[in-house]
Amino acid sequence: MKISKDNIRSEIMSYLTEHPEARDTLDGIVQWWLLECRIIHQTAVVKEALADLVSQGLIIKHTKDDSQILYSLNRSEH
């Protein structure tokens, strides 16, 4: 998947908006700033995908005693 220069600019500015005192090297920006932006975005996308799969009955959502949520295959659907 190719990432455009516009996406990178947007991610850098998003990071700096949330962390206005941040300073880093090129390597630090690539390894930490951009990684953090992608993790946050991917987490939101994965959450939406899981909700879709649960609503379709393909996976089951389990809430543990400590409120953590586990997901597993709905074997009755396969």
N, C-alpha and C positions, 0 to 999 in steps of 0.2 A: 504494500500500500504506500503510494507516494504522498508525502505531506508537502503542501505548497508553502511558499515563502509567506503568503498572506496568513496562513494558519499559524505559522511559527510566530510571526509578529503579534498576532492576536493573543497567543498563549503567553508570550513574554509580557505583554501589556496587562493581561489579566493577573499574572503573578505579581507584577509590580504594583498594581492597584490594590491587591490584597496585602502586600508586604512592601509598603512604600520606603522602608529603610533598607531594603535588600541590596546587596552588592555581591557580585561573584565574577569568577573567570568564565571564559567560554566553556571550559570543561564542566565547571560547576553548574552553569545555566543549563547545559544539555543534560547532565546527569540528575540534577535535582529539580530545577524549576519546571522544565518541560515534562519531566517524568511525573511530577506532582499534578500538573494540569491534566495530563492524560489519564492518570489514575482516577482523579475526581470525575472526569467525563466518562470513562469506561465504567466506573462504579454505578453511575446513574443509568447508563445504557443496560448494564447487566441487571440492575434492579427492575427496570421496565420489562426486559425479556423474561425474567423469572415470573413476574406478575402475570404476563401473558400465558406462559406455560402452565401456571397454577390455575388460571381461569379456564384454560382449555382442558384441564384435568389430566395433563400429561405428566406433571410432577406434583408431588405432595409437599406442602409446607408444614413443618413440625416446629412447635415452639417448646423449647426446653424450660426446665424449672428456673433457670437463671435468665430467662427472656431471650436467649440467643435463638435464632431461627436456623433450622436445618432444612435442606431441600433434598428430595430423593425421587427416584423414578416411581411413577404410579404403575406398579406391576399389573394391576387389573386392566390397564389400558393397552397392554402389549402382549 
